[in-house]
Amino acid sequence: MKIVVITVSDRAARGEYADRSGPAIVEVLAATEPAATFETDLVPLLRHGIRMAAGESHG
């Protein structure tokens, strides 16, 4: 199973600080789904960015 974690943050997407929530979510999910593969994406808080990330994840 592939699980995609999309984090939405303007400042993290601009590189002002590292995203910590996405990796933390992956860590929790990996403990409950050890056979899964994980992908993370970080997008700014823009509707089209979120839609694009979600659309790419389905493909």
A tleap script that builds the chain and sets N, CA, C and O, in Angstrom:
source leaprc.protein.ff14SB
mol = sequence {
  NMET LYS ILE VAL VAL ILE THR VAL SER ASP
  ARG ALA ALA ARG GLY GLU TYR ALA ASP ARG
  SER GLY PRO ALA ILE VAL GLU VAL LEU ALA
  ALA THR GLU PRO ALA ALA THR PHE GLU THR
  ASP LEU VAL PRO LEU LEU ARG HIE GLY ILE
  ARG MET ALA ALA GLY GLU SER HIE CGLY
}
set mol.1.N position { 0.853 -1.163 0.000 }
set mol.1.CA position { 0.000 0.000 0.000 }
set mol.1.C position { 0.905 1.235 0.000 }
set mol.1.O position { 1.919 1.276 0.698 }
set mol.2.N position { 0.531 2.216 -0.776 }
set mol.2.CA position { 1.245 3.488 -0.807 }
set mol.2.C position { 0.407 4.529 -0.076 }
set mol.2.O position { -0.787 4.679 -0.340 }
set mol.3.N position { 1.042 5.244 0.842 }
set mol.3.CA position { 0.374 6.302 1.587 }
set mol.3.C position { 1.098 7.602 1.299 }
set mol.3.O position { 2.319 7.686 1.432 }
set mol.4.N position { 0.343 8.613 0.905 }
set mol.4.CA position { 0.910 9.928 0.618 }
set mol.4.C position { 0.482 10.894 1.711 }
set mol.4.O position { -0.705 11.030 2.004 }
set mol.5.N position { 1.454 11.558 2.308 }
set mol.5.CA position { 1.196 12.557 3.348 }
set mol.5.C position { 1.495 13.924 2.740 }
set mol.5.O position { 2.632 14.207 2.361 }
set mol.6.N position { 0.476 14.761 2.650 }
set mol.6.CA position { 0.629 16.103 2.088 }
set mol.6.C position { 0.558 17.111 3.232 }
set mol.6.O position { -0.446 17.199 3.938 }
set mol.7.N position { 1.635 17.863 3.400 }
set mol.7.CA position { 1.682 18.910 4.413 }
set mol.7.C position { 1.451 20.247 3.715 }
set mol.7.O position { 2.042 20.519 2.670 }
set mol.8.N position { 0.591 21.075 4.298 }
set mol.8.CA position { 0.267 22.374 3.718 }
set mol.8.C position { 0.799 23.466 4.638 }
set mol.8.O position { 0.346 23.617 5.773 }
set mol.9.N position { 1.781 24.236 4.123 }
set mol.9.CA position { 2.366 25.314 4.914 }
set mol.9.C position { 3.066 26.293 3.982 }
set mol.9.O position { 3.950 25.907 3.218 }
set mol.10.N position { 2.674 27.546 4.045 }
set mol.10.CA position { 3.334 28.562 3.226 }
set mol.10.C position { 4.804 28.707 3.608 }
set mol.10.O position { 5.682 28.653 2.747 }
set mol.11.N position { 5.065 28.889 4.884 }
set mol.11.CA position { 6.442 29.167 5.324 }
set mol.11.C position { 7.369 27.972 5.123 }
set mol.11.O position { 8.510 28.146 4.695 }
set mol.12.N position { 6.910 26.790 5.419 }
set mol.12.CA position { 7.754 25.617 5.202 }
set mol.12.C position { 8.006 25.406 3.708 }
set mol.12.O position { 9.108 25.032 3.309 }
set mol.13.N position { 6.987 25.647 2.889 }
set mol.13.CA position { 7.148 25.506 1.440 }
set mol.13.C position { 8.156 26.520 0.896 }
set mol.13.O position { 8.841 26.248 -0.089 }
set mol.14.N position { 8.245 27.681 1.532 }
set mol.14.CA position { 9.225 28.695 1.115 }
set mol.14.C position { 10.609 28.418 1.691 }
set mol.14.O position { 11.562 29.125 1.363 }
set mol.15.N position { 10.734 27.423 2.528 }
set mol.15.CA position { 12.021 27.076 3.105 }
set mol.15.C position { 12.382 27.873 4.343 }
set mol.15.O position { 13.539 27.865 4.764 }
set mol.16.N position { 11.410 28.564 4.936 }
set mol.16.CA position { 11.681 29.349 6.138 }
set mol.16.C position { 11.956 28.465 7.345 }
set mol.16.O position { 12.659 28.872 8.270 }
set mol.17.N position { 11.410 27.271 7.340 }
set mol.17.CA position { 11.718 26.286 8.369 }
set mol.17.C position { 11.395 24.905 7.825 }
set mol.17.O position { 10.658 24.760 6.850 }
set mol.18.N position { 11.952 23.908 8.463 }
set mol.18.CA position { 11.737 22.528 8.018 }
set mol.18.C position { 10.353 22.044 8.433 }
set mol.18.O position { 9.861 22.372 9.512 }
set mol.19.N position { 9.744 21.266 7.565 }
set mol.19.CA position { 8.469 20.642 7.899 }
set mol.19.C position { 8.734 19.498 8.865 }
set mol.19.O position { 9.481 18.574 8.545 }
set mol.20.N position { 8.138 19.555 10.025 }
set mol.20.CA position { 8.287 18.475 10.993 }
set mol.20.C position { 7.017 17.638 11.096 }
set mol.20.O position { 7.072 16.479 11.508 }
set mol.21.N position { 5.881 18.210 10.728 }
set mol.21.CA position { 4.621 17.476 10.904 }
set mol.21.C position { 4.488 16.325 9.905 }
set mol.21.O position { 4.033 15.243 10.275 }
set mol.22.N position { 4.872 16.538 8.664 }
set mol.22.CA position { 4.784 15.451 7.665 }
set mol.22.C position { 5.587 14.233 8.087 }
set mol.22.O position { 5.046 13.129 8.138 }
set mol.23.N position { 6.883 14.412 8.394 }
set mol.23.CA position { 7.668 13.261 8.850 }
set mol.23.C position { 7.132 12.629 10.137 }
set mol.23.O position { 7.229 11.414 10.306 }
set mol.24.N position { 6.571 13.427 11.043 }
set mol.24.CA position { 5.998 12.878 12.275 }
set mol.24.C position { 4.784 12.001 11.956 }
set mol.24.O position { 4.599 10.945 12.561 }
set mol.25.N position { 3.970 12.439 11.016 }
set mol.25.CA position { 2.802 11.644 10.612 }
set mol.25.C position { 3.250 10.332 9.984 }
set mol.25.O position { 2.682 9.277 10.267 }
set mol.26.N position { 4.267 10.396 9.132 }
set mol.26.CA position { 4.800 9.180 8.508 }
set mol.26.C position { 5.304 8.218 9.582 }
set mol.26.O position { 5.076 7.012 9.490 }
set mol.27.N position { 5.979 8.738 10.588 }
set mol.27.CA position { 6.499 7.887 11.656 }
set mol.27.C position { 5.368 7.148 12.376 }
set mol.27.O position { 5.480 5.952 12.647 }
set mol.28.N position { 4.294 7.850 12.681 }
set mol.28.CA position { 3.156 7.225 13.369 }
set mol.28.C position { 2.490 6.188 12.454 }
set mol.28.O position { 2.185 5.077 12.886 }
set mol.29.N position { 2.271 6.557 11.204 }
set mol.29.CA position { 1.624 5.631 10.277 }
set mol.29.C position { 2.482 4.404 9.999 }
set mol.29.O position { 1.958 3.298 9.868 }
set mol.30.N position { 3.791 4.590 9.910 }
set mol.30.CA position { 4.692 3.461 9.642 }
set mol.30.C position { 4.643 2.440 10.771 }
set mol.30.O position { 4.822 1.244 10.540 }
set mol.31.N position { 4.404 2.904 11.979 }
set mol.31.CA position { 4.294 1.983 13.114 }
set mol.31.C position { 3.047 1.116 13.021 }
set mol.31.O position { 3.035 -0.019 13.498 }
set mol.32.N position { 1.996 1.655 12.405 }
set mol.32.CA position { 0.747 0.887 12.290 }
set mol.32.C position { 0.609 0.181 10.952 }
set mol.32.O position { -0.169 -0.764 10.827 }
set mol.33.N position { 1.355 0.630 9.954 }
set mol.33.CA position { 1.307 0.035 8.609 }
set mol.33.C position { 2.730 -0.243 8.130 }
set mol.33.O position { 3.203 0.420 7.207 }
set mol.34.N position { 3.428 -1.216 8.742 }
set mol.34.CA position { 4.834 -1.435 8.417 }
set mol.34.C position { 5.101 -1.870 6.971 }
set mol.34.O position { 6.211 -1.685 6.472 }
set mol.35.N position { 4.118 -2.434 6.305 }
set mol.35.CA position { 4.319 -2.879 4.928 }
set mol.35.C position { 4.087 -1.762 3.906 }
set mol.35.O position { 4.360 -1.941 2.720 }
set mol.36.N position { 3.592 -0.632 4.355 }
set mol.36.CA position { 3.274 0.469 3.442 }
set mol.36.C position { 4.540 1.201 3.001 }
set mol.36.O position { 5.562 1.194 3.688 }
set mol.37.N position { 4.436 1.826 1.842 }
set mol.37.CA position { 5.468 2.751 1.401 }
set mol.37.C position { 4.889 4.148 1.551 }
set mol.37.O position { 3.681 4.350 1.426 }
set mol.38.N position { 5.753 5.098 1.816 }
set mol.38.CA position { 5.294 6.449 2.102 }
set mol.38.C position { 5.943 7.452 1.168 }
set mol.38.O position { 7.102 7.321 0.776 }
set mol.39.N position { 5.159 8.446 0.831 }
set mol.39.CA position { 5.629 9.573 0.031 }
set mol.39.C position { 5.142 10.836 0.742 }
set mol.39.O position { 4.021 10.878 1.249 }
set mol.40.N position { 5.981 11.849 0.774 }
set mol.40.CA position { 5.564 13.107 1.376 }
set mol.40.C position { 5.619 14.213 0.345 }
set mol.40.O position { 6.415 14.168 -0.592 }
set mol.41.N position { 4.777 15.193 0.526 }
set mol.41.CA position { 4.762 16.368 -0.338 }
set mol.41.C position { 4.481 17.572 0.550 }
set mol.41.O position { 3.724 17.482 1.516 }
set mol.42.N position { 5.091 18.681 0.215 }
set mol.42.CA position { 4.930 19.917 0.971 }
set mol.42.C position { 4.475 20.989 -0.001 }
set mol.42.O position { 5.185 21.306 -0.956 }
set mol.43.N position { 3.305 21.546 0.231 }
set mol.43.CA position { 2.750 22.536 -0.684 }
set mol.43.C position { 2.321 23.787 0.084 }
set mol.43.O position { 1.950 23.713 1.256 }
set mol.44.N position { 2.377 24.943 -0.597 }
set mol.44.CA position { 1.894 26.166 0.047 }
set mol.44.C position { 0.378 26.159 0.153 }
set mol.44.O position { -0.299 25.388 -0.527 }
set mol.45.N position { -0.140 27.012 0.997 }
set mol.45.CA position { -1.579 27.100 1.226 }
set mol.45.C position { -2.255 27.844 0.077 }
set mol.45.O position { -2.710 28.979 0.224 }
set mol.46.N position { -2.305 27.188 -1.038 }
set mol.46.CA position { -2.988 27.689 -2.232 }
set mol.46.C position { -3.862 26.560 -2.741 }
set mol.46.O position { -3.411 25.419 -2.840 }
set mol.47.N position { -5.077 26.861 -3.058 }
set mol.47.CA position { -5.982 25.788 -3.484 }
set mol.47.C position { -5.443 25.015 -4.666 }
set mol.47.O position { -5.530 23.787 -4.689 }
set mol.48.N position { -4.883 25.711 -5.659 }
set mol.48.CA position { -4.404 24.975 -6.828 }
set mol.48.C position { -3.199 24.105 -6.475 }
set mol.48.O position { -3.028 23.034 -7.056 }
set mol.49.N position { -2.356 24.547 -5.529 }
set mol.49.CA position { -1.227 23.726 -5.101 }
set mol.49.C position { -1.684 22.469 -4.407 }
set mol.49.O position { -1.132 21.392 -4.630 }
set mol.50.N position { -2.681 22.600 -3.572 }
set mol.50.CA position { -3.223 21.437 -2.869 }
set mol.50.C position { -3.891 20.489 -3.860 }
set mol.50.O position { -3.704 19.274 -3.789 }
set mol.51.N position { -4.657 21.039 -4.767 }
set mol.51.CA position { -5.321 20.199 -5.771 }
set mol.51.C position { -4.298 19.465 -6.636 }
set mol.51.O position { -4.465 18.283 -6.939 }
set mol.52.N position { -3.241 20.172 -7.028 }
set mol.52.CA position { -2.220 19.528 -7.858 }
set mol.52.C position { -1.545 18.402 -7.096 }
set mol.52.O position { -1.341 17.319 -7.646 }
set mol.53.N position { -1.195 18.639 -5.841 }
set mol.53.CA position { -0.541 17.606 -5.042 }
set mol.53.C position { -1.458 16.407 -4.853 }
set mol.53.O position { -1.013 15.265 -4.967 }
set mol.54.N position { -2.717 16.649 -4.569 }
set mol.54.CA position { -3.674 15.561 -4.376 }
set mol.54.C position { -3.895 14.805 -5.684 }
set mol.54.O position { -3.995 13.578 -5.683 }
set mol.55.N position { -3.970 15.522 -6.783 }
set mol.55.CA position { -4.175 14.888 -8.087 }
set mol.55.C position { -2.991 14.044 -8.481 }
set mol.55.O position { -3.170 12.957 -9.029 }
set mol.56.N position { -1.773 14.515 -8.216 }
set mol.56.CA position { -0.570 13.756 -8.536 }
set mol.56.C position { -0.487 12.503 -7.692 }
set mol.56.O position { 0.049 11.489 -8.140 }
set mol.57.N position { -1.007 12.557 -6.481 }
set mol.57.CA position { -0.930 11.417 -5.579 }
set mol.57.C position { -1.836 10.288 -6.030 }
set mol.57.O position { -1.581 9.125 -5.719 }
set mol.58.N position { -2.874 10.613 -6.746 }
set mol.58.CA position { -3.820 9.590 -7.194 }
set mol.58.C position { -3.312 8.853 -8.430 }
set mol.58.O position { -3.800 7.770 -8.756 }
set mol.59.N position { -2.348 9.432 -9.105 }
set mol.59.CA position { -1.871 8.850 -10.366 }
set mol.59.C position { -0.875 7.824 -10.231 }
set mol.59.O position { -0.414 7.275 -11.232 }
savepdb mol mol.pdb
quit
